[in-house]
Amino acid sequence: MTSFNDFGLAEPILRALVEENYTTPTPIQAQTVPIVLTGRDVIGIAQTGTGKTAAFALPILNHLYTKRMRPERKSCRVLVLSPTRELSGQIADSFRAYGRHMRPLAIELAIGGVPINRQIRGVAHGVEVLVATPGRLLDLVHQRAITLNQVEILVLDEADRMLDMGFINDIRKVVAMLRKERQTLFFSATMPGEITKLADSMLTNPERVAVTPQASTVDRIAQRVILTEKSAKNDLLVETLKTETTDRVLVFTRTKHGADKVVRHLQKSGFGAEAIHGNKSQNQRERVLADFRNGKLRILVATDIAARGIDVDGVSHVVNYDLPNIPESYVHRIGRTARAGADGIAISFCDHEEAAFLRDIQRMIRITIPSIDKRTGIRPAARPADHHQASNRPNRGRFAGNNGSNGGNRNGGGNRNGGNQGRPNRGSQGHGGNQPIPRAEASPGEPNSIGSVSFLQRTGSRPQR
């Protein structure tokens, strides 16, 4: 398909696409839209930034237009589940934009971090499309504000992120409430084993669409690594921002506390910066993102909450202040730059304790990232033997790598998914201070190195701390 006119979409939808300056479908759109229009289930393997939202939103709107009917009270015809508040809001906005000439068309957003009463009123008379995070959706169900037995089309977006954030059991609960006669559209950037099992349990004879190799990196992104000590990262970030020619810069930290510390250091150094993570209220997050989008804010410091679903053009640089302990997260982080045909730069700081994470990333993307050595001291002393004896691999469990990135609060910004408050630290959040990060040792016969750079003892005295 070389034009949206080739899909046979309804005229009001085509008119909206013209107003949105959509001319040529992206690969995921060209392959997915015709299949969805036939009513078949789909498994789509696609990263953010590929046009995936339009790939499912356009044929869904066409279905609603050609099969007009009033939704029943406290029900929805289409249910879209996504892992974060930001992604959910973006999806709802896309449905509204593409369906602006369809009347009536009720689209409701159900996310945590905001009062639930307005959402209860919003679904009371029934809606065509409900976009929701899993926790808040179950809250609405438990309060008998909505029933799910009338859902004709289910969309599960960013399924692998759902797994990372511990939503899989919630998703299974939701699916059990749906009628079996439905169309299911399942999208994920990667397909780990548990996600494959979930897809098999949800879909019937699905068509598989994959537009890019799993966990591939964008060719237009220039990647490099700076080897450094942990204590030098703040000054290194300031130096990088002063020497690079930047537009908007997205800085990733592993923890919420770490993001706030970086912001304070940047502000003291004369840079305008703000943080976004799960401890921020929904209003704060929306305000900061709006400032970042319109250019009022130049530097945004974030946990992995921003790695997917936030499509901001003009991000010239992504800086991994902390390397992620899940390799796939690296791909999604750096994918925030080089969007809409632009070039981008990804710079990663790597200290001694993160060497294993970098090795895992390079194995996954199958390239050796060029590195610059700016270390000044010697290798840190060995950690006490009683630390992390249970496993020498990074924790990839329910909360690994999230650190407040969970977007769908159950209690209006409370404990369910807004930052893991009241939960035991099971992932990397415990590494925000001076706690050691679990390292993966080299396998037999493999040098303990990053590319051609080994973390061996260096000459010279250790700096005073």
N, C-alpha and C positions, 0 to 999 in steps of 0.2 A: 504494500500500500504506500503510495507516494503522496496522498492527499487525504485529509479528513473527510472530504466529500465521497471518497471511495468506500467508506464504511456503511453508508446507507443510514446514517443517523438522522434523527428528526430535525426539521428545519429550525426550531427554537434553539436547539443545542448547537447546530452549525453556526447560527447567528452569534451566539455567545463566544464561540471559538474565534470567530473573525474579530470580535471586539477585544479578545485576549491576545490577538496577534499570533495565534497558533496557525501554522501553515503546513508543515511537514511532520508527520508522526515520528516519534522516536522509535527505536527498534522494539522496546517492550510494548509500546502502544500498537505498533503495526502487527505484532504477533498475537497480542492478548485480546484486543477489542473484538476481532471477528469471532474468536472462540467463545468469549463471554456472551456475545449476541446470540449464539446458538443455544445457550442455556447449559452448557457443559461446565463441570467443575474444572478449576485451573490451579496448578501449582506454579507460581512464578518465582524464579530465582533472579533477583535484581537488587542492586544496591540503591540507596537513596540518591536522588539527583538524576535518575534515569527517566523520569516522567511516569513513574509507576502509579501515582494517584489518579492521573487522568486515564490510565489504562483500565482501571476498574470503574471509575466514576462515570465516564462517558457512556459505556453500555448499560450501566445500572440506571442512569437517568433516562436512557432510551426505553428501557423496560417499563419504568414508571410512567412515561409519557404515552406509550402505546397500550398499556393496560391500566388505564385510569380507574381508580376506585378509592373510596374514602377509607382510610385506615380506621380500625376499630379503636374505641376508647382504650387508653392505657396500653397501647400496642405500637409496634413499628413494623413496616414492611421490609426495610433493609437495616441490618445491624453491622456496623463497622467497629471492630475492636482494634485498638492500638495501645502501645505500652506507655506513652507519656502524654501529659497534658498538652505540650507544645505541638506534638505531631497530630494529636486529635483535633486541636483547634485549626491546624493547617488543612487537614482533610475536610473538616466541615466548611471552611472558607472556600475550598475548591469546589465542593458540591454546590454551594450557593452561587459561585461565579459561573459555573457551566450551566446551571439550571435557572439563571436569572430571568429567562423569558418563559419559564414554565409556571403557570399559576392554576390552582394553588400548589405550593410545594413547601411542606413543613419539614425543616431540618433542625434537629436539636442536638446539643452538645452536652454530654454528661461526664464531667471530670471532677476530681478532687481539688481541694484548695479553695473552693468557692462554696457558698451556702447551697445546700441541697434543695431547699424549699422551692427556689425558682425553677430548678430542673424538674421537680415533681409537677409543678404547674405546667411546665412546657410540654410534658408528655401526656398530660391528663386527657386531652381530646384525641390523642393518637397522632403519630408522625409518619411521614414516608421514610425518612432516613434518621437513624440515631447513631451518632458517633460517640464512642465511650471508651474509657479505660475500664479494665475488668473490675477493679475494686469498687468504683462508684456505681457501675452497673448492678453489681450484686447488692449494693446498698439499696438501690431503687427497687429491686426485686423483693428484697426482704421487707421493705416498707409497703409492699403491695402497690407501688406506684406504677409498675409496668409488668406486663406478662410478655413472654417471648415465643408463645406458640403460634404466632401469626407471621413469623419472619420468613420471607420468601428467599432472600439472599443474605448470606453471611460472608463478611470479609474479615479475614485475620491478617493484619498488616504487621510487618517486622516481627515475625514469629520467633526468630532466634533471640531477639531482644527480650521477648516475653519470657523465654527460658532463663536468660541471664537474670532477670528481675524477679523470678520466682512466681510468675503468674500462671504456670501450666495447670496447676490444680484448679484455679479459678476458671480458666478457660474450659476445662473439662466439665465443671459444674454448669457453665453457661450452655455448652453444647448439649448437655443432657436435657435441658429445658426446651430445646428447639424441636420443631417437627422434622421428621426424616425427609419429607419431600421438600427439599430446598436446593438452591444452588450455593456452592461454597467456593470462595476464592481465597487462596492461601498464598501469602507472599512472605519471602524470607531472603535475606542476603546470603545466608549460609544454611546448610542442611545437616547439622549434627544428628547423631543417631536418635536422640529423644524427640527432636523435631520431626524427623522422618516417621517415627511411630505415631506421633500426634496427627500428622497429615493423613496417614493411612487409616486412622480411626475416624476421621472427619469427612473424608472425600470419597466420592464414588466414581471410579473409572476416570480419574482426572487427566486432563491434557497438561503436559509439562512444557513450560516455556522458560528458557534460560538465555539471557542476552549477553551475559559476561561470565567469564570464568569465576568460580567461587573465590571470594576474598582477593580479587585482583585489585591492583592500584591504578589510579588514573595516570595515563602516560604523560599528561601535561604537568604533573606535579614533580618539581625538582626536590628530591629528598636528601637530607644530610643529617649526620649525627655528630654531636659535640660531646666528647668524653670529658667528664668533669667530676669534681667531688660534690657530694650533696650540699655541703655548707656553702659552696660557691654558686649555687644555681640562681639565687636572687640577683647577685651582681651580674652574672652572665646574661640573665634575661634583660636587665637594663641595658647592658652593652649591646645586645642583639637588637633591641628596639631602636637604639641610637644609630647603629651602623647600617641597618637594613632600610631600604626604601619601601615603606609599607603603606597600605591603605587601611583596611580593617584587619585586625589581628585577633585570632582566637587562641587562647592559651588553655591547655588542658592540665589539670592536676588530678591526682588520684583520690583525694578526699575533699570533703566540704571545708574542713578546718584549714587544709592546705590552700584552698582557693582563696579564702578570706585573708590568710597571711600574705599571699602573693599580691593581692589587691592593696593591702596596707603598705607594702614595700614599694609598689609602683607609685602609689599616690604620694608617698614621702619623697620619691625621686622625681616628682613633677609630671607624672603621666596620669591622664584621666583614664581610670579603669573601674570596672564594676564586676561583680561576681554573680553567677547564676548557678543555683544548686537546690537540692530538695529542702533545705531549711528556709529558703526564701518563700514568701507568700506568693500566691498566684498573681496578685496585682504587681508585686515587685518584679517578678519574672517577666510579666508582659511589658512593663515599663522599660526595663533594661533591654529587652529584645527589640522593642520599637526604636529605642535610641540607637541601638547597634545597626538596625536595618537602614535607618535614615541618615546614618553617618554622624549623628550627634555624639555617639560614643565610639571611640576608635579601638579600644582594647577591651575584650570580653574574656574573663577568666571563668572557666566552667569545669565541672565534673562531667562524666560521660552522659549526663542528661542531654547535652547538646550535640552528642556525636551523631545522632540520627534524628531526622524529622524536622530540623531547622534549616530551611533553605534560604540562605542569605547570600545574595550576589555581592561581589566585590570584596570577599575575604581573600586578601593577598597572601597571608601567612597563617599557618597553623604551627603553634609551638607546643610540643609535648614536654612540658616542664617535668612531669613524671611520666615515664613510659608505662603503658597499660600492661597488666599481667595476663591479659587475654589477648592473643595476637589479632583476632578479628576486630577488636576494638580499635586497634591502630589504623586499620583500613578505613573504618567509618569516621574516625577523627580526621584524618588527613583529607577525606572526601568532602570536607566542608569548604575546601578551597578548590580552585580550578573548575568552577561551575559556570554554566552558560557559555562554554567555549573559551573561557579565559585560562591563562596560565596561573600556576600557584606554586608556593614554596612551603615545604614541611621541614621544620627543624626540630630535632629531638635531643634533649639533654639525657645523658646516660651516666649514672654513677656506678660504682663498683657493684653495689647490690642489685642493680638492674641489668647486669650483663646477660643473665639467663633469659630475661624477657626479650632483649634485643635479638638474641640467638633464635628464639622461637619465632619472632616476627620475620626475620630474614629467611628462615626455612619456609614459612608459609607463603611469603610473596616471591620466593625463589630469586631474590637478588641480594647482593651485598651492598648495603647503603654506605656511600662514602662517609668517612669519619674524619674529624679533626680532634687532635688530642690537646686539651687545655688543662690537663691535670697538673697540679704543682706539688703534690705530696707523695707519700708512699701508700702502698696498699693498706687499708685499715686492718687493725688487729683482728684475729679470729674471734668469732662470737662464742659465748659460752656454749658448751656442748648440749645443755638441756633445752636450748631453743629449737622449736620446730623439728623435734625428732620424729614426729609422726609421719611427716612427708617432706620430701625435698623438692616438690613441685608446687607451683603457684596454686592457691585454692581456686577452683573453678566452680564452686558450689553456688548455692542459691543467691547469696549476696555478693559473690566475688565481683569486684570491679564496679559495683553500682554506686555505693557511697553517696546515697542521696539522689541518685538519678531517677529513682522511681517516681513516675509522674502521676499515677492514679491513686490518690489518697482515698481511703474508705471513709474517713471521718472528717471530711471537709478540711483537709490539710493536716490531719492528725497522724496517727501512728501507722496506718496500714501500708502506705507506700510513699510517704512524703519524705523519707529520710531515715527509715529504719529505727526511729526512736523507740526505745523500750525493747529492741530486739538484741540478741547476742550478736557480737561482731564475728561473722563467720568468713568474711572475705578479706579484702585488702584494706578495709577502712581502719583496721588496727595498726596500720603502718604509717599513720599520718605524722607521728612524732619521731621518737628515737628508737621505736621498735624495729627489729630487723625484718626485712622483706624475705620471704622464703625464696631460695635460689634453686635453680635446676643445675645440678652438676653435669659436667661433660660426660658423655657416654664413653666407654672404653675406646681408646685410640683416637679420641677427638680432642683437639686442643681447647683449653678453657679460654676462649678468646672471642672477640667481636671482629668478624672479618679477619683481617691480618693483624689486628691490634690485640695484644694479650694484656690482661690485667696482672702483670707481674710486678714485683717490688722495684721501685724506681730509685735512682740515686737522688741525693739531696735530703735535706732535713724536712721533717713533717712540720707544717705551719702551726703556729700557736693558735689555740682556740680560746 
